[in-house]
Amino acid sequence: MTRTFALSGLTHVCAFGSEEQFHNTNGGGVGLPIVINPDDYLETDSGRQFTPERNRRAWELAYARLNEALSKAAKCTHVYLVMGVQGAGKSRWVSENHGRLGERAVVFDAALPAQRHREKLLAIARTHQVPVIAVFVKASLELARARNAQRTADKRVPEEALHSVFQMLEPPAQEEGFVCVQIIEQTASLPAAL
């Protein structure tokens, strides 16, 4: 049997031996994906704590978790790389689409603004022969700055860092190794409470 999963204009077709196998491996269609965000490794009991060393360690842990998840992945697993400048709405997109992605998805939620920043993730996925779908959440610098200003102090990105990431943005391309690229245009501000 074949199941087709559609999400925001993307369609994924996976073959299963039987209806029972589909339900046993896909949690009855209600399983949730793994979501990996390097920022989660910066969280402490008193909020997000950023230092260059903690940031390096956060990325190491995020990539290690991705590698582990993909090493145990079932057939038809795929990675969604949700990227864009801080404040573009990446985590919001993940939370709004989380339930529709299914447990065979691994979501990596991070800025990764330029091709060189995405190479490590794509290399890990290639090692495990897992396809990667790019979701580029695109927003103007003004919108990203406005959303960033609404964040709590511990989650607010320094203005110079946000501007630097925005300047580095390179839209993802299939030639990098993505099976498809989806661009989500953000044009309106999100509600004050995120």
C-alpha atoms as one frame of an Amber mdcrd trajectory, in Angstrom:
protein
   0.000   0.000   0.000   1.084   3.581  -0.568   0.389   6.560   1.664   0.646
  10.132   0.444   1.362  12.894   2.911   0.662  16.471   1.853   1.941  19.507
   3.682   1.767  23.091   2.486   1.958  22.087  -1.153   4.542  19.323  -0.604
   3.609  15.719  -1.232   5.537  12.716   0.063   4.709   9.182  -1.051   5.888
   6.235   1.039   5.212   2.571   0.423   4.094   0.265   3.242   3.546  -3.474
   3.025   0.094  -3.293   4.574  -2.330  -1.079   6.445  -1.177  -2.761   9.676
   2.466  -1.978   8.949   1.545   1.663   8.298  -0.210   1.936  11.656   2.556
   0.101  13.524   5.359   2.224  12.083   3.629   5.572  11.844   1.792   5.655
  15.161  -1.581   5.397  13.423  -0.837   8.619  11.591  -0.860  10.634  14.808
   2.826  10.352  15.782   4.770  13.551  16.216   8.161  14.349  14.699  11.403
  14.872  16.553  12.198  18.583  16.741  15.821  19.633  17.214  16.685  23.266
  17.921  20.211  24.171  19.053  18.744  26.992  21.184  17.067  24.370  23.377
  20.515  23.354  24.627  21.095  26.907  25.882  18.119  26.721  28.271  18.711
  26.648  32.038  16.394  26.866  35.034  16.830  30.640  34.915  16.257  31.009
  31.174  18.432  30.890  28.084  22.107  31.458  28.840  24.293  32.352  25.871
  28.080  32.292  25.801  30.266  31.389  22.816  31.304  28.136  24.539  27.710
  27.182  25.440  26.671  27.999  21.864  29.399  25.735  20.384  28.324  22.952
  22.736  24.640  23.485  21.848  25.415  22.968  18.148  27.507  19.873  18.904
  24.631  18.398  20.899  22.048  19.297  18.242  24.083  17.634  15.472  24.746
  14.600  17.692  21.010  14.281  18.333  20.305  14.545  14.602  22.899  11.884
  13.846  21.454   9.574  16.512  17.863  10.109  15.341  18.769   9.384  11.733
  20.846   6.330  12.674  17.672   4.809  14.156  15.322   6.138  11.481  12.742
   3.941   9.775  12.282   3.906   6.008  10.581   7.008   4.601  12.041   9.198
   7.330  12.887  12.680   6.124  14.373  15.832   7.607  12.747  19.244   7.445
  15.393  21.947   7.773  13.427  25.019   8.839  15.739  28.002   8.338  15.760
  31.773   8.208  16.825  34.803  10.201  16.015  34.903  13.904  12.516  36.306
  14.337  11.338  35.193  10.884   8.844  32.722  12.357  10.703  29.382  12.072
   9.658  27.999  15.444   6.138  29.305  14.870   6.006  27.397  11.533   7.237
  24.266  13.314   4.611  24.552  16.059   1.813  25.199  13.553   2.818  22.243
  11.337   4.129  19.868  14.018   1.073  17.626  14.085   0.947  17.295  10.282
   4.552  16.208   9.757   4.208  12.743  11.323   6.603  10.731  13.434   8.797
   9.878  10.451   9.903  13.494  10.239  12.878  15.018  11.977  12.674  18.811
  12.146  15.845  20.866  12.543  14.886  24.422  13.509  17.861  26.771  13.106
  18.964  29.897  11.219  21.657  28.239   9.013  21.654  31.293   6.744  24.207
  30.330   4.079  25.000  27.211   2.095  28.219  26.670   4.075  26.193  26.597
   7.306  23.892  23.868   5.938  26.651  21.525   4.735  27.068  19.652   8.036
  23.353  18.883   8.344  23.185  17.721   4.727  26.292  15.543   5.204  24.747
  13.847   8.253  21.524  13.182   6.338  23.471  11.854   3.323  25.397   9.462
   5.580  22.077   7.941   6.662  20.494   8.246   3.196  17.699  10.427   4.555
  16.227  13.103   2.252  16.140  16.711   3.435  13.389  19.212   2.662  14.317
  22.882   3.026  11.708  25.212   4.490  13.021  28.769   4.179  10.983  31.120
   6.361  11.666  34.468   4.744  11.020  37.782   6.483  12.210  41.340   6.066
  14.839  42.638   8.471  12.262  45.064   9.875   9.799  42.279  10.639  12.493
  40.077  12.201  13.667  43.002  14.358  10.100  43.779  15.483   9.436  40.146
  16.442  12.803  39.864  18.166  11.982  42.944  20.244   8.814  41.201  21.498
  10.790  38.255  22.916  11.656  37.910  26.569  15.084  39.335  27.431  16.778
  35.914  27.673  15.504  34.874  24.215  16.174  38.183  22.465  18.940  38.011
  19.875  21.427  40.904  19.988  20.632  43.399  17.231  24.088  43.094  15.632
  23.819  39.280  15.524  20.385  39.420  13.902  21.611  41.936  11.321  24.705
  39.800  10.619  22.615  36.664  10.009  20.255  38.619   7.768  23.203  39.826
   5.662  24.429  36.214   5.246  21.057  34.842   4.056  21.292  32.712   0.920
  18.053  31.041  -0.140  18.447  27.260  -0.140  18.638  25.466  -3.488  18.056
  21.875  -4.547  21.623  21.822  -5.889  22.829  21.816  -2.262  21.234  18.404
  -1.799  17.649  19.182  -0.800  14.917  17.018  -2.352  12.750  20.125  -2.473
  12.741  23.704  -1.271   9.737  25.540   0.092   9.788  29.291   0.731   7.386
  30.696   3.306   6.996  34.469   2.898   6.334  36.253   6.187   4.735  39.624
   5.655   2.693  40.345   8.780   3.752  40.644  12.362   2.885  37.818  14.736
   0.810  38.417  17.862   2.667  39.932  20.821   2.629  36.643  22.762   4.700
  33.984  21.046
